[in-house]
Amino acid sequence: MPSAPRAPRGIDFDPVKVGRPCIQPRALEVIDAIHHHVQWRRMTGGCVAYQAGAAELTTPTRLGTATIPNHGFYHLVSPNARFIRVTVWTAGATGSGAADPYLTCTTTTDGTGAVFARVPHAGAPGASFTDDAVQVHSATVEVTPGSLEAVTLVQNSTSDAVRIISAVVREVPIGTVDPDGADALYINPDNFEPGTHIIDTENDDLPLGMNLLRRQGKKLLHSDNVEARITDVGVANRRDILSWSTGAPPADPANWNIYPSVNLPETSGVAVTCYVLGRATAGVGTLRFAFSGGNIDVGAIGPLGIYTGTGSIAKVSDTLSKQGYISVAGTFYHYASFVVEDREAA
Amino acid sequence: MAITWTGPFGGLGGGGFTGWSNNATGAGTLHTRYRDGDPESSFAWREMAGNLNLHLASSRRLVCSQRFNSTTGADPPKSNTGNDWTSRDAIYTVLGPIILTPNARRGMDQPPRLTVRVRARRTGGAANHHVRLYAVGSELDCIHGWPFTGARGAGYVDFTISAGTYPAGGFSAEGTLTIPSDPVGWYWARQAWDHLAVSTIGQQTVEVMTTHLVLAAVGDGAGNGTYVAALEVWEEAPGA
């Protein structure tokens, strides 16, 4: 049975003196650090939040119709993570039907999903939240380790809707690294007891573990689950969906911060995929993800769906502003957008 | 078992080995070269230690990024004109629970810190308005207990809003939400962060660190309110 991890610490930068062989305690420090990263650095995934008085909170529209989707998130699952927990704050429900509405949370792995957030009908929240209307509900749903999961909150009715204040996706942590996991990230510390030799095969497990750690520890860099309606035609008139300015970004555009994971020193940047959940009523829409070093355009957005674009961004840190436009007169609806790191090849 | 030499180190001397070695045929694969007991193996171990620390220090997590502006404009709908933090009108939204990663250097028993930015402006007037992001240890305290937490003297980061336009760059300067380790005030019987036992369904119950986030803002009490158009929260850099 694998032992529980020691305190999660970064390791001493000088574990081995030059000219001396490595000793077991130093090897154990490296193992602990690897396990810490695998187990405890659980990812909180995408989120949605509305302020009191928001139109979507008062009269929900994200009901999963042909034109307006349910709330959805992309979650890049960590190695060894097998479940996510979705917590939703609600402000009662609309309508006056006999049955109280509820939500179902589905993932790519679990298409049936978990039913939760059954809420009573209540009056529409105004500018303030009240005690009796606000409730919290959680659901635990299965995911596949290391995969990119599409997480969706499905309303059970398109007439009686759960009023969602906010929703957060987070991974369920595990106490120990799974020694039988297919991702082979487990390193048995019992093989590194003082007084015994560190044999070659066990020695090789450590750097292999770190290689896998770096490759698989990719993450969500940005998420946005709020609707924007863009009617500006052509790239020259593109609309920043946060600052709501048009045209070329000003000298100080409204920028999100982006902090990518460690990447190979040999590469010039970090490979990412940008996702847009949207639709256009005429022509096609485009959402430009403007990073400091260049743009990644997600275009050809037509019928309601997920559209993607790939590219490379700066290592260590970057900035992002998002600008949308439509090709002809009409409306480009932005429902959600995400930026996710891509995994490095072996 | 053959051990494959992987190539050059990221750098020598100055106490720093950074970057990942790569082998001759592919990228990013690090193997130890030396056999057990070989004094020259120290170079490989030092590089491994450096690589791992770099990975830990560089891999901060996104906690939350969210716009609140309307579907067709820069401003969100809510603007609290009151100046009373104990009023529920001051609550803009609530999130959580958020699982917090222990800092790799401070460990599981030290409260976490979050880097926070907001995009906010006041609607009018001349007095400074304020936006705060609170870390709250329990769901009960987020809304149901809000009016009673008059002390509320800890567990938040405050942003002074002194302009009627959004800041340059769109967001405020970064603030650090340092979650306190001690309870403050008689009502704050719980810490602003908590250890939560989580059943992992078929595996084992483990204890994690969690908090809830409450976004709040006040105006000047004279009819001028505060717009909060966006929120961004990241873990602190683990190496800090």
Boltz contact constraints between the chains, C-beta under 6 A:
constraints:
  - contact:
      token1: [A, 7]
      token2: [B, 107]
      max_distance: 6.0
  - contact:
      token1: [A, 8]
      token2: [B, 102]
      max_distance: 6.0
  - contact:
      token1: [A, 10]
      token2: [B, 53]
      max_distance: 6.0
  - contact:
      token1: [A, 10]
      token2: [B, 56]
      max_distance: 6.0
  - contact:
      token1: [A, 10]
      token2: [B, 104]
      max_distance: 6.0
  - contact:
      token1: [A, 10]
      token2: [B, 105]
      max_distance: 6.0
  - contact:
      token1: [A, 11]
      token2: [B, 49]
      max_distance: 6.0
  - contact:
      token1: [A, 15]
      token2: [B, 45]
      max_distance: 6.0
  - contact:
      token1: [A, 15]
      token2: [B, 49]
      max_distance: 6.0
  - contact:
      token1: [A, 16]
      token2: [B, 42]
      max_distance: 6.0
  - contact:
      token1: [A, 16]
      token2: [B, 45]
      max_distance: 6.0
  - contact:
      token1: [A, 16]
      token2: [B, 46]
      max_distance: 6.0
  - contact:
      token1: [A, 18]
      token2: [B, 42]
      max_distance: 6.0
  - contact:
      token1: [A, 19]
      token2: [B, 39]
      max_distance: 6.0
  - contact:
      token1: [A, 20]
      token2: [B, 39]
      max_distance: 6.0
  - contact:
      token1: [A, 20]
      token2: [B, 42]
      max_distance: 6.0
  - contact:
      token1: [A, 21]
      token2: [B, 37]
      max_distance: 6.0
  - contact:
      token1: [A, 21]
      token2: [B, 39]
      max_distance: 6.0
  - contact:
      token1: [A, 21]
      token2: [B, 41]
      max_distance: 6.0
  - contact:
      token1: [A, 22]
      token2: [B, 41]
      max_distance: 6.0
  - contact:
      token1: [A, 22]
      token2: [B, 45]
      max_distance: 6.0
  - contact:
      token1: [A, 33]
      token2: [B, 52]
      max_distance: 6.0
  - contact:
      token1: [A, 40]
      token2: [B, 101]
      max_distance: 6.0
  - contact:
      token1: [A, 40]
      token2: [B, 102]
      max_distance: 6.0
  - contact:
      token1: [A, 41]
      token2: [B, 101]
      max_distance: 6.0
  - contact:
      token1: [A, 42]
      token2: [B, 99]
      max_distance: 6.0
  - contact:
      token1: [A, 44]
      token2: [B, 63]
      max_distance: 6.0
  - contact:
      token1: [A, 44]
      token2: [B, 98]
      max_distance: 6.0
  - contact:
      token1: [A, 47]
      token2: [B, 64]
      max_distance: 6.0
  - contact:
      token1: [A, 49]
      token2: [B, 66]
      max_distance: 6.0
  - contact:
      token1: [A, 49]
      token2: [B, 93]
      max_distance: 6.0
  - contact:
      token1: [A, 49]
      token2: [B, 95]
      max_distance: 6.0
  - contact:
      token1: [A, 51]
      token2: [B, 68]
      max_distance: 6.0
  - contact:
      token1: [A, 51]
      token2: [B, 76]
      max_distance: 6.0
  - contact:
      token1: [A, 51]
      token2: [B, 78]
      max_distance: 6.0
  - contact:
      token1: [A, 51]
      token2: [B, 92]
      max_distance: 6.0
  - contact:
      token1: [A, 51]
      token2: [B, 93]
      max_distance: 6.0
  - contact:
      token1: [A, 52]
      token2: [B, 78]
      max_distance: 6.0
  - contact:
      token1: [A, 53]
      token2: [B, 77]
      max_distance: 6.0
  - contact:
      token1: [A, 53]
      token2: [B, 78]
      max_distance: 6.0
  - contact:
      token1: [A, 54]
      token2: [B, 77]
      max_distance: 6.0
  - contact:
      token1: [A, 83]
      token2: [B, 201]
      max_distance: 6.0
  - contact:
      token1: [A, 89]
      token2: [B, 94]
      max_distance: 6.0
  - contact:
      token1: [A, 128]
      token2: [B, 88]
      max_distance: 6.0
  - contact:
      token1: [A, 128]
      token2: [B, 89]
      max_distance: 6.0
  - contact:
      token1: [A, 129]
      token2: [B, 91]
      max_distance: 6.0
  - contact:
      token1: [A, 129]
      token2: [B, 143]
      max_distance: 6.0
  - contact:
      token1: [A, 131]
      token2: [B, 144]
      max_distance: 6.0
  - contact:
      token1: [A, 134]
      token2: [B, 143]
      max_distance: 6.0
  - contact:
      token1: [A, 136]
      token2: [B, 139]
      max_distance: 6.0
  - contact:
      token1: [A, 166]
      token2: [B, 93]
      max_distance: 6.0
  - contact:
      token1: [A, 166]
      token2: [B, 95]
      max_distance: 6.0
  - contact:
      token1: [A, 168]
      token2: [B, 95]
      max_distance: 6.0
  - contact:
      token1: [A, 170]
      token2: [B, 99]
      max_distance: 6.0
  - contact:
      token1: [A, 172]
      token2: [B, 200]
      max_distance: 6.0
  - contact:
      token1: [A, 173]
      token2: [B, 206]
      max_distance: 6.0
  - contact:
      token1: [A, 173]
      token2: [B, 208]
      max_distance: 6.0
  - contact:
      token1: [A, 174]
      token2: [B, 200]
      max_distance: 6.0
  - contact:
      token1: [A, 174]
      token2: [B, 203]
      max_distance: 6.0
  - contact:
      token1: [A, 175]
      token2: [B, 204]
      max_distance: 6.0
  - contact:
      token1: [A, 175]
      token2: [B, 206]
      max_distance: 6.0
  - contact:
      token1: [A, 197]
      token2: [B, 36]
      max_distance: 6.0
  - contact:
      token1: [A, 198]
      token2: [B, 36]
      max_distance: 6.0
  - contact:
      token1: [A, 199]
      token2: [B, 36]
      max_distance: 6.0
  - contact:
      token1: [A, 200]
      token2: [B, 1]
      max_distance: 6.0
  - contact:
      token1: [A, 200]
      token2: [B, 35]
      max_distance: 6.0
  - contact:
      token1: [A, 201]
      token2: [B, 1]
      max_distance: 6.0
  - contact:
      token1: [A, 203]
      token2: [B, 32]
      max_distance: 6.0
  - contact:
      token1: [A, 207]
      token2: [B, 30]
      max_distance: 6.0
  - contact:
      token1: [A, 207]
      token2: [B, 31]
      max_distance: 6.0
  - contact:
      token1: [A, 207]
      token2: [B, 32]
      max_distance: 6.0
  - contact:
      token1: [A, 207]
      token2: [B, 48]
      max_distance: 6.0
  - contact:
      token1: [A, 210]
      token2: [B, 52]
      max_distance: 6.0
  - contact:
      token1: [A, 211]
      token2: [B, 29]
      max_distance: 6.0
  - contact:
      token1: [A, 211]
      token2: [B, 30]
      max_distance: 6.0
  - contact:
      token1: [A, 214]
      token2: [B, 55]
      max_distance: 6.0
  - contact:
      token1: [A, 220]
      token2: [B, 62]
      max_distance: 6.0
  - contact:
      token1: [A, 222]
      token2: [B, 65]
      max_distance: 6.0
  - contact:
      token1: [A, 223]
      token2: [B, 65]
      max_distance: 6.0
  - contact:
      token1: [A, 224]
      token2: [B, 67]
      max_distance: 6.0
  - contact:
      token1: [A, 226]
      token2: [B, 67]
      max_distance: 6.0
  - contact:
      token1: [A, 227]
      token2: [B, 71]
      max_distance: 6.0
  - contact:
      token1: [A, 228]
      token2: [B, 71]
      max_distance: 6.0
  - contact:
      token1: [A, 229]
      token2: [B, 71]
      max_distance: 6.0
  - contact:
      token1: [A, 229]
      token2: [B, 72]
      max_distance: 6.0
  - contact:
      token1: [A, 242]
      token2: [B, 67]
      max_distance: 6.0
  - contact:
      token1: [A, 243]
      token2: [B, 74]
      max_distance: 6.0
  - contact:
      token1: [A, 243]
      token2: [B, 170]
      max_distance: 6.0
  - contact:
      token1: [A, 244]
      token2: [B, 73]
      max_distance: 6.0
  - contact:
      token1: [A, 244]
      token2: [B, 74]
      max_distance: 6.0
  - contact:
      token1: [A, 252]
      token2: [B, 168]
      max_distance: 6.0
  - contact:
      token1: [A, 252]
      token2: [B, 169]
      max_distance: 6.0
  - contact:
      token1: [A, 254]
      token2: [B, 170]
      max_distance: 6.0
  - contact:
      token1: [A, 255]
      token2: [B, 169]
      max_distance: 6.0
  - contact:
      token1: [A, 255]
      token2: [B, 170]
      max_distance: 6.0
  - contact:
      token1: [A, 256]
      token2: [B, 65]
      max_distance: 6.0
  - contact:
      token1: [A, 259]
      token2: [B, 60]
      max_distance: 6.0
  - contact:
      token1: [A, 261]
      token2: [B, 59]
      max_distance: 6.0
  - contact:
      token1: [A, 262]
      token2: [B, 54]
      max_distance: 6.0
  - contact:
      token1: [A, 262]
      token2: [B, 55]
      max_distance: 6.0
  - contact:
      token1: [A, 262]
      token2: [B, 58]
      max_distance: 6.0
  - contact:
      token1: [A, 264]
      token2: [B, 20]
      max_distance: 6.0
  - contact:
      token1: [A, 264]
      token2: [B, 27]
      max_distance: 6.0
  - contact:
      token1: [A, 264]
      token2: [B, 28]
      max_distance: 6.0
  - contact:
      token1: [A, 265]
      token2: [B, 19]
      max_distance: 6.0
  - contact:
      token1: [A, 266]
      token2: [B, 22]
      max_distance: 6.0
  - contact:
      token1: [A, 344]
      token2: [B, 28]
      max_distance: 6.0
